[in-house]
Amino acid sequence: MVLAASSLAPGALLVALSRFATASEAKLLLPFVATTADIPALAELSLGAFGEEALSAATFRQRIFRGNALAFGLRHREGIVAYLLLYLHRRTLRAYIHEALVVAPWRGRRLSACLLAAAEGVASAVGMATLSAHVRASNTPSLQGKLRLGMVIVGRPPAWYTDREDAFYLRQRL
Ligand SMILES: CC(C)(COP(=O)(O)OP(=O)(O)OC[C@H]1O[C@@H](n2cnc3c(N)ncnc32)[C@H](O)[C@@H]1OP(=O)(O)O)[C@@H](O)C(=O)NCCC(=O)NCCS
């Protein structure tokens, strides 16, 4: 299932780029599915953005290569500019967005909309029943992007994060 999803992700990202990014931005960006070689860069980006909640290189490696998750994203000649880590639970048919990131200079250009649309597309294509995610209550851009995709808030777990901030729990039927 993850193998099928990983082969679908670059195409889904290209379709999403043509929908959400400008033509000149789309030309500069190359969809990728993470391999072992990308893990140090992903872990570094995660640490910079998420601090003590970041995923370590070991966790990325374990999640991706244990076969229940894939990381995919967009690369510029300077390096990775956006990625999303997607879990695909074979038994429950639930897909879960664990982490999504757009590097600061590329924010506000709908790249997260590209990642989310690709996540929705691949999860649906491999037969997942739902797509869900947690978002910090204060993270308006992340919340907005997911609501715009069609996810709905189905819960507000209190003190979900290590600093005790609440989360919104969002879900969408596929
Ligand atoms: C959250 C994040 C991925 C959004 O990426 P992005 O490519 O800049 O997002 P988009 O350009 O697709 O914008 C998403 C939505 O947020 C809105 N938005 C963007 N910046 C905003 C801001 N500072 N305040 C309010 N809304 C904002 C956009 O208008 C858009 O909403 P719309 O579709 O209704 O117009 C990015 O800010 C990021 O990587 N942040 C740090 C890591 C993080 O918080 N990840 C998410 C949790 S895992």
The ligand as a Gaussian input file, in Angstrom:
#p B3LYP/6-31G(d) Opt

LIG

0 1
 C        1.497000      25.739000       8.038000
 C        2.296000      25.823000       6.755000
 C        2.654000      24.410000       6.288000
 C        1.453000      26.541000       5.685000
 O        2.201000      26.534000       4.476000
 P        1.946000      27.590000       3.294000
 O        2.425000      26.991000       2.022000
 O        2.507000      28.903000       3.672000
 O        0.352000      27.663000       3.298000
 P       -0.578000      28.155000       2.148000
 O        0.103000      29.245000       1.354000
 O       -1.102000      26.971000       1.383000
 O       -1.745000      28.819000       3.009000
 C       -2.607000      28.012000       3.787000
 C       -3.745000      28.857000       4.311000
 O       -3.316000      29.630000       5.442000
 C       -3.530000      31.005000       5.201000
 N       -2.421000      31.695000       5.802000
 C       -1.131000      31.657000       5.400000
 N       -0.363000      32.382000       6.260000
 C       -1.221000      32.886000       7.179000
 C       -1.059000      33.704000       8.336000
 N        0.165000      34.149000       8.714000
 N       -2.146000      33.989000       9.082000
 C       -3.353000      33.536000       8.722000
 N       -3.574000      32.742000       7.666000
 C       -2.517000      32.438000       6.895000
 C       -3.565000      31.156000       3.701000
 O       -4.310000      32.292000       3.301000
 C       -4.245000      29.873000       3.295000
 O       -5.645000      29.943000       3.516000
 P       -6.650000      30.002000       2.277000
 O       -6.468000      28.689000       1.539000
 O       -7.974000      30.089000       2.942000
 O       -6.234000      31.193000       1.467000
 C        3.614000      26.661000       6.959000
 O        3.258000      27.905000       7.498000
 C        4.628000      25.988000       7.843000
 O        5.409000      25.152000       7.386000
 N        4.651000      26.343000       9.149000
 C        5.595000      25.751000      10.091000
 C        5.336000      24.276000      10.324000
 C        3.885000      23.991000      10.656000
 O        3.253000      24.694000      11.433000
 N        3.367000      22.903000      10.075000
 C        1.978000      22.494000      10.257000
 C        1.762000      21.616000      11.412000
 S        2.407000      19.986000      11.156000

